[in-house]
Amino acid sequence: MNDLWIAVLLGVIEGVTEFLPVSSTGHLLLADHWLRGADLGGDFWKRFIVFIQIGAILAVVVYFRDRIWHLLRNKPGATPAQPLPAETSPAVGPTDPAASAVPAAHGTHLRDPVRTHPLLLVAIATAPVLIIGFLLHKQIEAHLETPMVVSIALVVGGVLMILIELLRPAPRTQIVEEITLGQALFVGCAQVLSAVFPGTSRSAATIMGGLLAGLSRPAAAEFSFFLAIPSMFAACGFSLLKMLRDHAGFSSQQALLLAVGTGVSFAVAWIVIAAFMRYIRRYSFVPFAIYRILLGLAAFAILTRNG
């Protein structure tokens, strides 16, 4: 396969999977395993992954630009400008008994002024993964970023997602502005799982953690997207600093591949985010869990057969 088409393919994979609870790292590691013959291996592969993640991050910033601007200038206790509507009873998965009890118009609801500001909550929830990721990144890269570990994580994560959908408490927090300090810290600790076990999915860990903490699906997903911005920027920045330290450069051909992959990742991620936010207001995450289990089992079978 031509290198340019491989860059496009990997950009699509990154854009589609980065913010869905199916693990972008898992998909990209498996894709790398099966595309090993391409000139995207080794050091350039790692640099390529860093850059296409930047495209996905920028898609979040652009898509949520109004919400982010509102949170930046909003003060604790203020009325949300454009809060997400409450989730409806899902067509697949359990019904949220608290959904019907949510007021029809959140715009008239004032957040408790003693609650922590949403931006501080994002910082608090991001801290655990930054600390653990910094301390363990060498061990993770050396021992856990393998296709076999990823396939197992996909299956285990899918099973846990189904269990959480079946057993989670009724949502008591419908919008990000109402998230408490305890809920944010719980979600932040859940995010650590994605850093320690590649294939877990940062999106799945934070969203499922949010559901367990009592967030509605829209609130859990939106908070997960907001957490992605500092977490992914930090991870990308750390990787880029390592490249500068190692005096790693790019050829003109590699620069073209990076530009194409990043652009494709940005465009695809923007479309996926918009569709995903509409989807979760009506449906559960069970289909994503089933997909993870099937993909993980298939990858495990192929890897076992090939030795």
C-alpha positions in Angstrom: 0.0 0.0 0.0 1.3 3.5 -0.9 2.6 5.4 2.1 0.2 8.3 1.5 -2.8 6.0 1.6 -1.5 4.5 4.8 -1.3 8.0 6.3 -4.9 8.6 5.3 -6.0 5.3 6.7 -4.3 5.9 10.0 -5.7 9.4 10.1 -9.2 8.0 9.6 -8.6 5.4 12.4 -7.4 8.0 14.8 -10.3 10.4 14.0 -13.0 7.7 14.3 -11.7 6.0 17.4 -10.0 8.7 19.6 -13.2 9.9 21.3 -15.3 6.8 21.0 -15.0 4.2 23.8 -13.2 1.7 21.6 -9.5 2.7 22.1 -7.7 4.6 19.4 -4.4 3.3 20.8 -5.6 -0.2 20.5 -6.7 0.3 16.9 -3.5 2.0 15.9 -1.3 -0.6 17.5 -3.2 -3.4 15.8 -3.1 -1.4 12.5 0.7 -1.0 12.9 1.1 -4.7 13.6 -0.7 -5.6 10.3 0.9 -2.8 8.3 4.4 -3.6 9.4 5.7 -3.7 5.9 5.1 0.0 5.4 7.7 2.7 6.1 5.7 3.9 9.1 7.4 1.7 11.7 9.9 2.5 14.4 10.6 6.1 15.5 8.7 7.7 12.7 5.6 5.7 13.6 5.7 7.1 17.1 6.1 10.7 15.8 3.3 10.1 13.3 0.9 9.0 16.1 1.7 12.1 18.1 0.9 14.5 15.2 -2.4 12.9 14.2 -3.5 13.0 17.9 -2.9 16.8 17.7 -5.4 16.9 14.8 -8.0 15.1 17.0 -7.4 17.4 19.9 -7.9 20.5 17.7 -11.2 19.0 16.5 -12.4 19.0 20.2 -11.4 22.6 20.7 -13.1 23.8 17.5 -16.3 21.8 18.0 -16.7 22.8 21.7 -15.3 26.3 21.2 -18.6 28.0 22.4 -18.8 25.8 25.5 -15.1 26.2 26.3 -15.4 30.0 26.0 -18.4 29.9 28.3 -16.6 27.9 30.9 -13.6 30.2 30.6 -15.6 33.3 31.5 -18.3 31.7 33.6 -18.2 32.1 37.4 -19.3 29.5 39.9 -23.0 29.7 40.5 -23.7 31.3 37.1 -26.4 30.0 34.7 -25.0 27.7 32.0 -25.2 29.4 28.6 -26.1 26.4 26.4 -26.3 23.3 28.6 -26.8 19.9 27.2 -30.3 18.5 27.2 -31.0 15.6 29.5 -30.6 12.1 28.1 -33.7 10.3 27.1 -34.5 6.7 27.7 -32.0 4.7 25.5 -33.2 2.5 22.8 -30.4 0.0 23.7 -29.6 -0.6 27.3 -31.2 0.4 30.7 -33.5 3.3 31.2 -32.4 6.2 33.4 -35.1 6.5 36.0 -33.9 10.0 36.9 -34.1 11.4 33.3 -37.8 12.1 33.5 -37.3 14.0 36.7 -34.9 16.5 35.2 -36.4 20.0 34.7 -37.3 20.7 31.1 -35.2 23.9 31.0 -31.8 23.8 32.6 -31.2 27.4 31.5 -33.1 28.6 34.6 -31.2 26.3 37.0 -28.5 28.0 39.1 -25.5 25.9 40.0 -24.7 25.8 43.7 -22.2 28.6 44.2 -20.1 26.6 46.6 -19.3 24.0 43.9 -15.9 24.0 42.3 -15.4 25.8 39.0 -15.6 23.4 36.0 -12.1 24.3 34.7 -10.6 23.5 38.1 -12.5 20.2 38.1 -10.9 19.5 34.7 -7.5 20.2 36.2 -8.1 18.1 39.3 -9.4 15.2 37.1 -6.4 15.4 34.8 -3.7 15.4 37.6 -3.8 11.6 38.4 -3.2 10.5 34.8 -0.4 13.0 34.3 1.4 11.9 37.5 1.0 8.1 36.8 1.8 8.5 33.1 5.0 10.5 33.8 6.1 7.9 36.4 5.3 4.8 34.5 5.6 5.8 30.8 8.9 3.8 30.2 7.5 0.6 31.8 4.2 1.0 29.8 6.1 1.5 26.5 8.4 -1.4 27.2 6.0 -4.1 28.4 2.3 -3.1 27.8 2.1 -1.5 24.3 1.7 -4.9 22.5 -1.1 -6.2 20.3 -1.8 -9.1 22.8 -2.2 -6.8 25.8 -4.4 -4.5 23.6 -6.7 -7.4 22.5 -7.2 -8.5 26.1 -7.9 -4.9 27.3 -10.5 -4.5 24.5 -12.4 -7.6 25.7 -12.1 -6.8 29.4 -13.1 -3.2 28.8 -16.1 -4.2 26.7 -17.4 -6.6 29.4 -17.0 -3.9 32.1 -18.9 -1.4 29.9 -21.9 -3.7 29.7 -21.8 -4.3 33.5 -21.6 -0.6 34.2 -24.6 0.1 31.8 -26.6 -2.5 33.7 -25.6 -1.6 37.2 -24.8 2.1 37.2 -26.8 4.4 39.5 -29.4 6.7 38.3 -27.9 10.0 37.0 -28.0 12.9 39.4 -25.8 15.3 37.5 -27.1 16.3 34.1 -24.6 19.0 33.1 -20.9 19.6 33.5 -21.5 22.7 35.6 -23.1 20.6 38.3 -20.2 18.1 38.6 -18.8 17.9 42.2 -15.2 17.7 43.3 -15.7 14.0 44.3 -17.1 13.1 41.0 -14.3 14.8 39.1 -11.7 13.1 41.2 -13.3 9.7 40.6 -13.4 10.2 36.9 -9.7 11.3 37.0 -8.7 8.1 38.8 -10.7 6.1 36.2 -8.7 7.8 33.5 -5.5 6.3 34.9 -6.6 2.9 33.7 -6.2 4.1 30.1 -2.7 5.2 30.7 -1.6 2.0 32.5 -3.3 -0.5 30.2 -3.2 0.4 26.4 -6.4 -0.7 24.7 -8.6 0.4 27.7 -9.5 3.6 25.9 -9.2 7.0 27.6 -12.7 7.9 26.4 -14.2 4.6 27.8 -12.5 5.0 31.1 -13.6 8.6 31.7 -17.2 8.1 30.4 -17.8 4.9 32.3 -16.2 6.5 35.4 -18.6 9.4 34.9 -21.6 7.1 34.7 -20.5 5.3 37.9 -20.1 8.6 39.6 -23.7 9.6 38.7 -23.3 11.7 35.6 -25.7 11.5 32.7 -24.4 10.2 29.4 -24.2 13.7 27.8 -22.5 15.2 30.9 -20.1 12.2 31.1 -19.2 12.4 27.4 -18.8 16.2 27.4 -16.6 16.1 30.5 -14.6 13.3 28.9 -14.0 15.5 25.8 -12.9 18.4 28.0 -10.5 16.1 29.9 -9.0 15.0 26.6 -7.7 18.5 25.8 -5.1 18.9 28.7 -4.4 15.1 28.9 -3.7 14.7 25.2 -1.8 18.0 24.9 0.4 17.0 27.8 1.1 13.6 26.3 1.8 15.1 22.9 3.9 17.8 24.4 6.0 15.3 26.3 6.5 13.2 23.2 7.5 16.3 21.1 10.0 17.3 23.8 11.6 13.9 23.6 11.9 14.2 19.9 13.6 17.6 20.2 15.9 16.2 22.8 16.8 13.4 20.5 17.2 15.9 17.6 14.7 13.9 15.5 13.9 15.5 12.2 11.6 14.8 9.2 12.2 14.4 5.5 10.0 16.2 3.1 8.1 13.0 2.4 7.5 12.3 6.1 6.4 15.9 6.6 3.8 15.4 3.9 2.6 12.2 5.6 2.3 14.0 8.9 0.3 16.9 7.4 -2.1 14.5 5.6 -2.6 12.3 8.6 -3.2 15.2 11.0 -5.6 16.9 8.6 -7.6 13.7 8.0 -7.7 13.1 11.8 -9.0 16.6 12.5 -11.8 16.4 9.9 -12.9 12.9 10.8 -12.8 13.5 14.5 -15.0 16.6 14.1 -17.6 14.6 12.3 -17.5 11.7 14.8 -17.8 14.1 17.9 -20.9 15.7 16.4 -22.5 12.3 15.7 -21.5 10.8 19.0 -23.0 13.7 21.0 -26.3 13.2 19.2 -26.2 9.4 19.6 -25.6 9.2 23.4 -28.7 11.3 24.2 -30.9 8.4 22.9 -28.8 5.2 23.1 -26.5 3.3 25.5 -22.8 2.4 25.1 -23.6 -1.4 24.8 -23.0 -1.5 21.0 -19.5 -0.1 21.5 -18.9 -2.7 24.2 -20.0 -5.5 21.9 -17.7 -4.2 19.1 -14.8 -4.0 21.5 -15.3 -7.6 22.6 -15.6 -8.9 19.0 -12.6 -7.0 17.9 -10.5 -8.1 20.9 -11.5 -11.8 20.5 -10.7 -11.7 16.7 -7.3 -10.0 17.3 -6.5 -12.5 20.1 -7.4 -15.4 17.9 -5.3 -14.1 15.0 -2.3 -13.3 17.2 -2.5 -16.7 18.9 -2.7 -18.5 15.6 0.2 -16.6 14.1 2.3 -17.2 17.2 
